[in-house]
Amino acid sequence: QHYFIQSNLRMFLNKKRYILPVFLFMLPVVISLAAIRHIISFFFRALKPKNYPPVLRTPEESFAGLNSLGYSFPPNYVDLCGGNLHLPRVHYVDEGPKNSERVILCIHGEPTWSFVYRFMIKTLAANGFRVIALDFIGFGKSDKYTSPDMYTHDLHTLTLRLFIEHLKLSKITLVVHDWGGPVGLSVVKEVPDLINSLCILNTVLPCRDDTMFKHLVNMFHFMSWSAIIFVCQTHLPLGYLMGYAKVDYETSKGYTAPFPNYRFKAGVARWPQLVPMLPCGNKRIVEDMRSTKRFLRGFKKPVLMMFSDDGISGDGASKELFKSLFPHGEDIPIHGGGYLLQEFKGEELATHLTKFLRKHSTVS
């Protein structure tokens, strides 16, 4: 029944002429529900203070059965330190020959983890590339802060930068998807000499001066997701939401495995709040997005853009933004990939990326 409702809801939302009226109708409803929830939560917290540890580690048994879903990679872990700051343990997948001339570094989005790249990883590694996919803190097999306040844009960019430095990676092809785009592309301007090429999948580069009107459809989906999080906070029904992304029930267990209960979902609840889609967005992040855009306009290295024609942040204003930033880039539309195009078109994406890299490299 849930999947029947989701299917009809998707058909309804695909009719763009309904988006603005529905948004205007739903906004006061969501705000009212959120206000009620926060009032109840205030009294609940007063009666029962939280006493859980600041950092949690998802039990290994939560990931049992992922082999049958295609995620059979041995885990790798690293402890990252930046000055006096010691970050929680970070997990990553590292497949393919370690002496490969080109390293492909895959950056996930929200609310996914390295699991989403499993099909691409296998094909790319079989084609002779070293493929690395990390889990950001709060996601996948990486450790998780229990307080949403610990998650910041700076935390994610610092994690990625320290990760690259720690593994001494160079000649990187950076693959970004969803919210991994704003993080990964921000880091590109900090380590440009280490980046050889970019692969951009269904992502955005939010910057409020070009978002309010041009990205109205994407904004609706983003505001809907943010509204759900605003109401549910860490009690997000991730399994149901993965069904909305057309992921079947068994596969959705792979995506929700890192989050056995609400205490593990603080990172998922926080990340959308770090995306400055509205004028009241975080000014520091807004400026970082603007400076990232300015830098990328001068990025002349190879760029491959693969956006689905039917997904959130797919074929539309977001894609046109990247085409304007990278007029020299190669654009390959992906038919029917949806929001999670790596899930449904992973082998196709990997094949296109392999051809692209071989065209721009001596790797054979």
C-alpha positions as a Markdown table, in Angstrom:
| # | Residue | x | y | z |
|---|---|---|---|---|
| 1 | Gln | 0.0 | 0.0 | 0.0 |
| 2 | His | 2.8 | 2.4 | 0.8 |
| 3 | Tyr | 4.4 | 1.8 | -2.6 |
| 4 | Phe | 1.1 | 2.4 | -4.3 |
| 5 | Ile | 0.8 | 5.7 | -2.5 |
| 6 | Gln | 4.4 | 6.6 | -3.3 |
| 7 | Ser | 3.9 | 5.8 | -7.0 |
| 8 | Asn | 0.8 | 8.0 | -7.3 |
| 9 | Leu | 2.5 | 10.8 | -5.4 |
| 10 | Arg | 5.5 | 10.7 | -7.8 |
| 11 | Met | 3.1 | 10.9 | -10.8 |
| 12 | Phe | 1.4 | 13.9 | -9.2 |
| 13 | Leu | 4.6 | 15.7 | -8.4 |
| 14 | Asn | 5.9 | 15.2 | -11.9 |
| 15 | Lys | 3.2 | 17.5 | -13.2 |
| 16 | Lys | 5.2 | 20.7 | -12.6 |
| 17 | Arg | 2.1 | 22.9 | -12.9 |
| 18 | Tyr | 0.9 | 21.6 | -9.6 |
| 19 | Ile | 4.1 | 22.2 | -7.7 |
| 20 | Leu | 3.6 | 25.8 | -6.6 |
| 21 | Pro | 0.0 | 25.5 | -5.5 |
| 22 | Val | 0.8 | 22.3 | -3.5 |
| 23 | Phe | 3.8 | 24.0 | -2.0 |
| 24 | Leu | 1.8 | 27.0 | -0.9 |
| 25 | Phe | -0.8 | 24.7 | 0.6 |
| 26 | Met | 1.6 | 22.4 | 2.4 |
| 27 | Leu | 3.9 | 25.1 | 3.8 |
| 28 | Pro | 1.6 | 26.3 | 6.6 |
| 29 | Val | 0.5 | 22.7 | 7.3 |
| 30 | Val | 4.2 | 21.7 | 7.8 |
| 31 | Ile | 5.0 | 24.7 | 9.9 |
| 32 | Ser | 2.0 | 24.0 | 12.2 |
| 33 | Leu | 3.0 | 20.4 | 12.6 |
| 34 | Ala | 6.6 | 21.3 | 13.3 |
| 35 | Ala | 5.5 | 23.8 | 15.9 |
| 36 | Ile | 3.4 | 21.2 | 17.7 |
| 37 | Arg | 6.2 | 18.7 | 17.5 |
| 38 | His | 8.8 | 21.1 | 19.0 |
| 39 | Ile | 6.4 | 22.1 | 21.8 |
| 40 | Ile | 5.9 | 18.4 | 22.7 |
| 41 | Ser | 9.7 | 17.7 | 22.3 |
| 42 | Phe | 10.5 | 20.6 | 24.6 |
| 43 | Phe | 8.5 | 19.1 | 27.5 |
| 44 | Phe | 9.8 | 15.5 | 26.7 |
| 45 | Arg | 13.4 | 16.7 | 26.9 |
| 46 | Ala | 12.8 | 18.5 | 30.1 |
| 47 | Leu | 11.3 | 15.3 | 31.7 |
| 48 | Lys | 13.8 | 12.9 | 30.2 |
| 49 | Pro | 17.3 | 14.4 | 29.5 |
| 50 | Lys | 19.4 | 12.8 | 26.9 |
| 51 | Asn | 22.4 | 10.7 | 28.2 |
| 52 | Tyr | 23.7 | 9.0 | 25.1 |
| 53 | Pro | 27.4 | 9.1 | 24.1 |
| 54 | Pro | 28.6 | 11.9 | 21.8 |
| 55 | Val | 29.7 | 9.4 | 19.1 |
| 56 | Leu | 28.2 | 6.1 | 18.1 |
| 57 | Arg | 29.5 | 3.3 | 15.9 |
| 58 | Thr | 26.9 | 1.2 | 14.0 |
| 59 | Pro | 27.2 | -2.4 | 15.0 |
| 60 | Glu | 28.7 | -4.7 | 12.4 |
| 61 | Glu | 25.7 | -7.0 | 12.5 |
| 62 | Ser | 23.6 | -4.1 | 11.1 |
| 63 | Phe | 25.4 | -4.7 | 7.8 |
| 64 | Ala | 24.8 | -8.4 | 7.6 |
| 65 | Gly | 23.3 | -9.5 | 4.3 |
| 66 | Leu | 24.7 | -6.7 | 2.2 |
| 67 | Asn | 26.7 | -9.3 | 0.1 |
| 68 | Ser | 23.5 | -10.4 | -1.5 |
| 69 | Leu | 22.8 | -6.8 | -2.5 |
| 70 | Gly | 26.2 | -6.5 | -4.2 |
| 71 | Tyr | 28.1 | -4.7 | -1.4 |
| 72 | Ser | 30.8 | -7.3 | -0.7 |
| 73 | Phe | 33.9 | -5.0 | -0.2 |
| 74 | Pro | 36.3 | -5.4 | 2.7 |
| 75 | Pro | 36.1 | -2.4 | 5.0 |
| 76 | Asn | 38.9 | 0.2 | 5.5 |
| 77 | Tyr | 39.1 | 2.6 | 8.3 |
| 78 | Val | 41.1 | 5.7 | 9.0 |
| 79 | Asp | 41.4 | 8.1 | 12.0 |
| 80 | Leu | 41.9 | 11.7 | 10.7 |
| 81 | Cys | 43.5 | 14.5 | 12.6 |
| 82 | Gly | 43.5 | 18.2 | 11.7 |
| 83 | Gly | 45.7 | 20.2 | 14.1 |
| 84 | Asn | 44.3 | 19.5 | 17.6 |
| 85 | Leu | 41.1 | 18.1 | 16.1 |
| 86 | His | 40.6 | 14.4 | 16.1 |
| 87 | Leu | 37.7 | 13.3 | 14.0 |
| 88 | Pro | 35.6 | 10.1 | 14.5 |
| 89 | Arg | 36.6 | 7.0 | 12.6 |
| 90 | Val | 36.0 | 7.2 | 8.9 |
| 91 | His | 35.2 | 4.2 | 6.7 |
| 92 | Tyr | 36.0 | 3.8 | 3.0 |
| 93 | Val | 36.0 | 1.3 | 0.2 |
| 94 | Asp | 39.3 | 0.9 | -1.7 |
| 95 | Glu | 39.0 | -1.4 | -4.7 |
| 96 | Gly | 41.1 | -2.1 | -7.9 |
| 97 | Pro | 44.9 | -1.9 | -8.3 |
| 98 | Lys | 46.7 | 0.4 | -5.8 |
| 99 | Asn | 49.2 | 1.3 | -8.5 |
| 100 | Ser | 46.7 | 2.5 | -11.0 |
| 101 | Glu | 47.6 | 5.7 | -12.7 |
| 102 | Arg | 44.2 | 7.2 | -12.1 |
| 103 | Val | 42.3 | 7.2 | -8.8 |
| 104 | Ile | 38.5 | 7.6 | -8.9 |
| 105 | Leu | 37.2 | 9.1 | -5.6 |
| 106 | Cys | 33.4 | 8.8 | -5.2 |
| 107 | Ile | 31.5 | 11.2 | -2.9 |
| 108 | His | 28.0 | 10.2 | -1.8 |
| 109 | Gly | 25.1 | 12.4 | -0.9 |
| 110 | Glu | 22.0 | 12.4 | 1.4 |
| 111 | Pro | 20.9 | 10.0 | 2.9 |
| 112 | Thr | 23.1 | 7.5 | 1.1 |
| 113 | Trp | 26.6 | 6.1 | 1.7 |
| 114 | Ser | 29.3 | 4.2 | -0.3 |
| 115 | Phe | 26.7 | 1.5 | -0.8 |
| 116 | Val | 25.1 | 3.6 | -3.6 |
| 117 | Tyr | 28.3 | 3.3 | -5.7 |
| 118 | Arg | 28.6 | -0.5 | -5.4 |
| 119 | Phe | 27.8 | -1.3 | -9.1 |
| 120 | Met | 30.1 | 1.5 | -10.4 |
| 121 | Ile | 32.9 | 0.4 | -8.1 |
| 122 | Lys | 32.9 | -3.2 | -9.4 |
| 123 | Thr | 32.9 | -2.2 | -13.1 |
| 124 | Leu | 35.5 | 0.5 | -12.7 |
| 125 | Ala | 37.8 | -1.7 | -10.7 |
| 126 | Ala | 37.4 | -4.5 | -13.2 |
| 127 | Asn | 38.5 | -2.0 | -15.9 |
| 128 | Gly | 41.8 | -1.4 | -14.1 |
| 129 | Phe | 41.1 | 1.8 | -12.0 |
| 130 | Arg | 41.6 | 2.2 | -8.3 |
| 131 | Val | 38.2 | 3.2 | -6.9 |
| 132 | Ile | 37.7 | 4.8 | -3.5 |
| 133 | Ala | 34.4 | 5.6 | -1.9 |
| 134 | Leu | 34.3 | 7.1 | 1.5 |
| 135 | Asp | 31.5 | 7.4 | 4.0 |
| 136 | Phe | 31.2 | 10.9 | 5.5 |
| 137 | Ile | 31.0 | 11.1 | 9.3 |
| 138 | Gly | 27.4 | 10.3 | 10.2 |
| 139 | Phe | 26.9 | 8.0 | 7.3 |
| 140 | Gly | 27.6 | 4.4 | 6.3 |
| 141 | Lys | 30.2 | 2.6 | 8.4 |
| 142 | Ser | 31.8 | 5.8 | 9.6 |
| 143 | Asp | 31.2 | 6.8 | 13.2 |
| 144 | Lys | 28.3 | 9.1 | 14.0 |
| 145 | Tyr | 27.9 | 12.2 | 16.2 |
| 146 | Thr | 24.6 | 12.0 | 18.1 |
| 147 | Ser | 24.2 | 15.8 | 18.2 |
| 148 | Pro | 23.0 | 17.4 | 14.9 |
| 149 | Asp | 24.9 | 20.5 | 15.9 |
| 150 | Met | 28.2 | 18.7 | 15.4 |
| 151 | Tyr | 27.6 | 18.4 | 11.6 |
| 152 | Thr | 28.7 | 21.4 | 9.6 |
| 153 | His | 29.7 | 22.2 | 6.1 |
| 154 | Asp | 33.2 | 22.7 | 7.4 |
| 155 | Leu | 33.2 | 19.3 | 9.0 |
| 156 | His | 32.4 | 17.5 | 5.7 |
| 157 | Thr | 34.9 | 19.6 | 3.7 |
| 158 | Leu | 37.6 | 19.1 | 6.3 |
| 159 | Thr | 37.0 | 15.3 | 6.4 |
| 160 | Leu | 37.3 | 15.1 | 2.6 |
| 161 | Arg | 40.5 | 17.2 | 2.5 |
| 162 | Leu | 42.2 | 15.3 | 5.3 |
| 163 | Phe | 41.1 | 12.0 | 3.8 |
| 164 | Ile | 42.8 | 13.0 | 0.5 |
| 165 | Glu | 45.9 | 14.1 | 2.3 |
| 166 | His | 46.1 | 11.0 | 4.6 |
| 167 | Leu | 45.9 | 8.6 | 1.7 |
| 168 | Lys | 48.3 | 10.7 | -0.4 |
| 169 | Leu | 45.9 | 10.7 | -3.3 |
| 170 | Ser | 46.7 | 12.5 | -6.6 |
| 171 | Lys | 45.5 | 12.4 | -10.2 |
| 172 | Ile | 42.0 | 12.1 | -8.8 |
| 173 | Thr | 38.9 | 11.8 | -10.8 |
| 174 | Leu | 36.3 | 13.2 | -8.4 |
| 175 | Val | 32.8 | 11.8 | -8.7 |
| 176 | Val | 30.1 | 13.8 | -6.9 |
| 177 | His | 26.4 | 13.1 | -6.4 |
| 178 | Asp | 23.6 | 15.0 | -4.6 |
| 179 | Trp | 24.8 | 16.9 | -1.5 |
| 180 | Gly | 28.2 | 15.4 | -2.1 |
| 181 | Gly | 28.5 | 18.0 | -4.9 |
| 182 | Pro | 28.6 | 21.1 | -2.8 |
| 183 | Val | 31.2 | 19.4 | -0.5 |
| 184 | Gly | 33.4 | 17.8 | -3.1 |
| 185 | Leu | 33.4 | 20.8 | -5.5 |
| 186 | Ser | 34.2 | 23.1 | -2.6 |
| 187 | Val | 37.3 | 21.0 | -1.9 |
| 188 | Val | 38.4 | 21.1 | -5.5 |
| 189 | Lys | 39.4 | 24.7 | -5.2 |
| 190 | Glu | 41.5 | 23.9 | -2.1 |
| 191 | Val | 43.5 | 21.0 | -3.7 |
| 192 | Pro | 43.3 | 21.8 | -7.5 |
| 193 | Asp | 46.7 | 20.2 | -8.3 |
| 194 | Leu | 45.4 | 16.9 | -7.0 |
| 195 | Ile | 42.3 | 16.8 | -9.2 |
| 196 | Asn | 42.7 | 15.6 | -12.8 |
| 197 | Ser | 39.0 | 15.5 | -13.8 |
| 198 | Leu | 35.5 | 15.7 | -12.6 |
| 199 | Cys | 32.4 | 13.5 | -13.0 |
| 200 | Ile | 29.2 | 15.2 | -12.0 |
| 201 | Leu | 26.0 | 13.2 | -11.3 |
| 202 | Asn | 22.6 | 14.7 | -10.4 |
| 203 | Thr | 23.9 | 17.4 | -8.0 |
| 204 | Val | 23.6 | 21.1 | -7.4 |
| 205 | Leu | 25.8 | 24.0 | -6.5 |
| 206 | Pro | 23.5 | 26.1 | -4.4 |
| 207 | Cys | 24.0 | 29.8 | -4.4 |
| 208 | Arg | 20.9 | 31.8 | -3.5 |
| 209 | Asp | 21.3 | 34.5 | -6.2 |
| 210 | Asp | 20.6 | 32.0 | -8.9 |
| 211 | Thr | 18.4 | 29.5 | -7.0 |
| 212 | Met | 15.2 | 31.3 | -6.1 |
| 213 | Phe | 13.6 | 31.3 | -9.5 |
| 214 | Lys | 15.7 | 29.2 | -11.9 |
| 215 | His | 15.6 | 26.2 | -9.6 |
| 216 | Leu | 12.0 | 26.4 | -8.6 |
| 217 | Val | 11.2 | 22.7 | -9.3 |
| 218 | Asn | 14.4 | 21.5 | -7.5 |
| 219 | Met | 13.6 | 23.9 | -4.7 |
| 220 | Phe | 10.2 | 22.2 | -4.2 |
| 221 | His | 11.7 | 18.8 | -3.8 |
| 222 | Phe | 14.4 | 20.2 | -1.5 |
| 223 | Met | 11.8 | 22.1 | 0.6 |
| 224 | Ser | 9.7 | 19.0 | 0.8 |
| 225 | Trp | 12.7 | 16.9 | 2.0 |
| 226 | Ser | 13.7 | 19.7 | 4.5 |
| 227 | Ala | 10.1 | 20.0 | 5.8 |
| 228 | Ile | 10.0 | 16.2 | 6.5 |
| 229 | Ile | 13.3 | 16.5 | 8.4 |
| 230 | Phe | 12.1 | 19.7 | 10.2 |
| 231 | Val | 9.1 | 17.7 | 11.5 |
| 232 | Cys | 10.7 | 14.3 | 12.0 |
| 233 | Gln | 14.2 | 15.4 | 13.0 |
| 234 | Thr | 16.2 | 12.2 | 13.7 |
| 235 | His | 13.0 | 10.1 | 13.6 |
| 236 | Leu | 13.1 | 10.1 | 9.8 |
| 237 | Pro | 11.4 | 7.1 | 8.1 |
| 238 | Leu | 14.3 | 6.4 | 5.8 |
| 239 | Gly | 13.0 | 3.1 | 4.5 |
| 240 | Tyr | 9.8 | 4.8 | 3.3 |
| 241 | Leu | 11.7 | 7.7 | 1.7 |
| 242 | Met | 13.9 | 5.3 | -0.2 |
| 243 | Gly | 10.8 | 3.8 | -1.6 |
| 244 | Tyr | 9.9 | 7.3 | -2.9 |
| 245 | Ala | 13.2 | 7.1 | -4.8 |
| 246 | Lys | 11.9 | 3.9 | -6.4 |
| 247 | Val | 14.2 | 1.6 | -4.4 |
| 248 | Asp | 12.6 | -1.7 | -3.6 |
| 249 | Tyr | 12.1 | -2.9 | -0.1 |
| 250 | Glu | 15.0 | -5.4 | 0.1 |
| 251 | Thr | 17.5 | -2.9 | -1.4 |
| 252 | Ser | 16.3 | -0.1 | 0.9 |
| 253 | Lys | 17.6 | -2.2 | 3.8 |
| 254 | Gly | 21.1 | -1.6 | 2.5 |
| 255 | Tyr | 20.6 | 2.1 | 2.5 |
| 256 | Thr | 19.1 | 2.1 | 6.0 |
| 257 | Ala | 21.6 | -0.4 | 7.5 |
| 258 | Pro | 23.8 | 2.3 | 9.0 |
| 259 | Phe | 20.9 | 3.8 | 11.0 |
| 260 | Pro | 19.5 | 1.1 | 13.3 |
| 261 | Asn | 17.6 | 3.7 | 15.4 |
| 262 | Tyr | 17.0 | 7.4 | 15.6 |
| 263 | Arg | 20.2 | 8.1 | 17.6 |
| 264 | Phe | 22.3 | 7.3 | 14.5 |
| 265 | Lys | 20.4 | 9.7 | 12.2 |
| 266 | Ala | 21.7 | 13.1 | 13.4 |
| 267 | Gly | 23.9 | 13.5 | 10.3 |
| 268 | Val | 21.1 | 12.7 | 7.9 |
| 269 | Ala | 18.8 | 15.2 | 9.8 |
| 270 | Arg | 21.4 | 18.0 | 9.7 |
| 271 | Trp | 22.9 | 17.9 | 6.2 |
| 272 | Pro | 19.9 | 19.5 | 4.3 |
| 273 | Gln | 19.9 | 22.4 | 6.7 |
| 274 | Leu | 23.5 | 23.2 | 5.5 |
| 275 | Val | 22.3 | 23.8 | 2.0 |
| 276 | Pro | 21.7 | 27.5 | 1.4 |
| 277 | Met | 18.7 | 27.4 | -0.9 |
| 278 | Leu | 16.9 | 30.4 | 0.6 |
| 279 | Pro | 18.0 | 34.0 | 1.3 |
| 280 | Cys | 18.1 | 33.2 | 5.0 |
| 281 | Gly | 20.8 | 30.5 | 4.4 |
| 282 | Asn | 24.1 | 30.4 | 6.2 |
| 283 | Lys | 26.1 | 33.3 | 4.8 |
| 284 | Arg | 29.4 | 31.5 | 5.3 |
| 285 | Ile | 28.2 | 28.6 | 3.2 |
| 286 | Val | 26.7 | 30.9 | 0.6 |
| 287 | Glu | 30.0 | 32.7 | 0.2 |
| 288 | Asp | 31.8 | 29.3 | -0.1 |
| 289 | Met | 29.4 | 28.2 | -2.8 |
| 290 | Arg | 29.9 | 31.5 | -4.7 |
| 291 | Ser | 33.7 | 31.3 | -4.4 |
| 292 | Thr | 33.5 | 27.6 | -5.6 |
| 293 | Lys | 31.5 | 28.7 | -8.6 |
| 294 | Arg | 34.0 | 31.4 | -9.4 |
| 295 | Phe | 36.8 | 28.9 | -9.2 |
| 296 | Leu | 35.1 | 26.3 | -11.3 |
| 297 | Arg | 34.5 | 28.8 | -14.1 |
| 298 | Gly | 38.2 | 28.7 | -14.7 |
| 299 | Phe | 38.5 | 24.9 | -14.3 |
| 300 | Lys | 39.8 | 23.7 | -17.7 |
| 301 | Lys | 40.5 | 20.1 | -16.9 |
| 302 | Pro | 38.2 | 17.3 | -18.3 |
| 303 | Val | 34.7 | 17.2 | -17.0 |
| 304 | Leu | 32.0 | 14.6 | -17.5 |
| 305 | Met | 28.4 | 15.4 | -16.7 |
| 306 | Met | 25.8 | 12.6 | -16.4 |
| 307 | Phe | 22.4 | 13.7 | -15.2 |
| 308 | Ser | 19.3 | 11.6 | -15.3 |
| 309 | Asp | 16.3 | 12.9 | -17.3 |
| 310 | Asp | 13.8 | 12.0 | -14.6 |
| 311 | Gly | 15.4 | 12.7 | -11.2 |
| 312 | Ile | 15.6 | 15.4 | -8.6 |
| 313 | Ser | 18.5 | 17.7 | -9.6 |
| 314 | Gly | 18.4 | 16.0 | -12.9 |
| 315 | Asp | 17.8 | 17.4 | -16.4 |
| 316 | Gly | 17.0 | 21.0 | -15.7 |
| 317 | Ala | 18.3 | 24.1 | -14.2 |
| 318 | Ser | 21.0 | 22.3 | -12.2 |
| 319 | Lys | 22.4 | 20.7 | -15.3 |
| 320 | Glu | 22.3 | 24.0 | -17.2 |
| 321 | Leu | 24.3 | 25.6 | -14.4 |
| 322 | Phe | 27.1 | 23.1 | -14.7 |
| 323 | Lys | 27.0 | 23.3 | -18.5 |
| 324 | Ser | 27.6 | 27.0 | -18.2 |
| 325 | Leu | 30.4 | 26.5 | -15.7 |
| 326 | Phe | 32.0 | 23.8 | -17.9 |
| 327 | Pro | 31.4 | 24.7 | -21.6 |
| 328 | His | 34.2 | 22.3 | -22.5 |
| 329 | Gly | 32.6 | 19.5 | -20.6 |
| 330 | Glu | 31.1 | 16.3 | -22.0 |
| 331 | Asp | 27.4 | 15.9 | -21.4 |
| 332 | Ile | 25.9 | 12.4 | -21.5 |
| 333 | Pro | 22.1 | 12.3 | -20.6 |
| 334 | Ile | 21.1 | 9.2 | -18.6 |
| 335 | His | 17.6 | 7.9 | -19.5 |
| 336 | Gly | 15.5 | 6.7 | -16.6 |
| 337 | Gly | 18.1 | 6.9 | -13.9 |
| 338 | Gly | 16.0 | 8.7 | -11.3 |
| 339 | Tyr | 17.5 | 10.5 | -8.3 |
| 340 | Leu | 19.7 | 7.5 | -7.4 |
| 341 | Leu | 21.1 | 6.9 | -10.9 |
| 342 | Gln | 24.0 | 4.9 | -9.5 |
| 343 | Glu | 21.5 | 2.4 | -8.2 |
| 344 | Phe | 19.7 | 1.9 | -11.4 |
| 345 | Lys | 22.3 | 2.8 | -14.0 |
| 346 | Gly | 25.6 | 2.0 | -12.2 |
| 347 | Glu | 27.2 | -0.2 | -14.9 |
| 348 | Glu | 26.2 | 2.3 | -17.6 |
| 349 | Leu | 27.7 | 5.2 | -15.7 |
| 350 | Ala | 30.9 | 3.2 | -15.1 |
| 351 | Thr | 31.1 | 2.3 | -18.8 |
| 352 | His | 30.8 | 6.0 | -19.8 |
| 353 | Leu | 33.3 | 7.1 | -17.2 |
| 354 | Thr | 35.8 | 4.4 | -18.3 |
| 355 | Lys | 35.6 | 5.6 | -22.0 |
| 356 | Phe | 35.9 | 9.2 | -20.8 |
| 357 | Leu | 39.0 | 8.6 | -18.7 |
| 358 | Arg | 40.7 | 6.5 | -21.4 |
| 359 | Lys | 40.1 | 9.3 | -23.9 |
| 360 | His | 41.8 | 11.8 | -21.6 |
| 361 | Ser | 44.5 | 9.5 | -20.2 |
| 362 | Thr | 47.2 | 7.1 | -21.1 |
| 363 | Val | 45.4 | 4.4 | -18.9 |
| 364 | Ser | 44.3 | 1.6 | -21.1 |
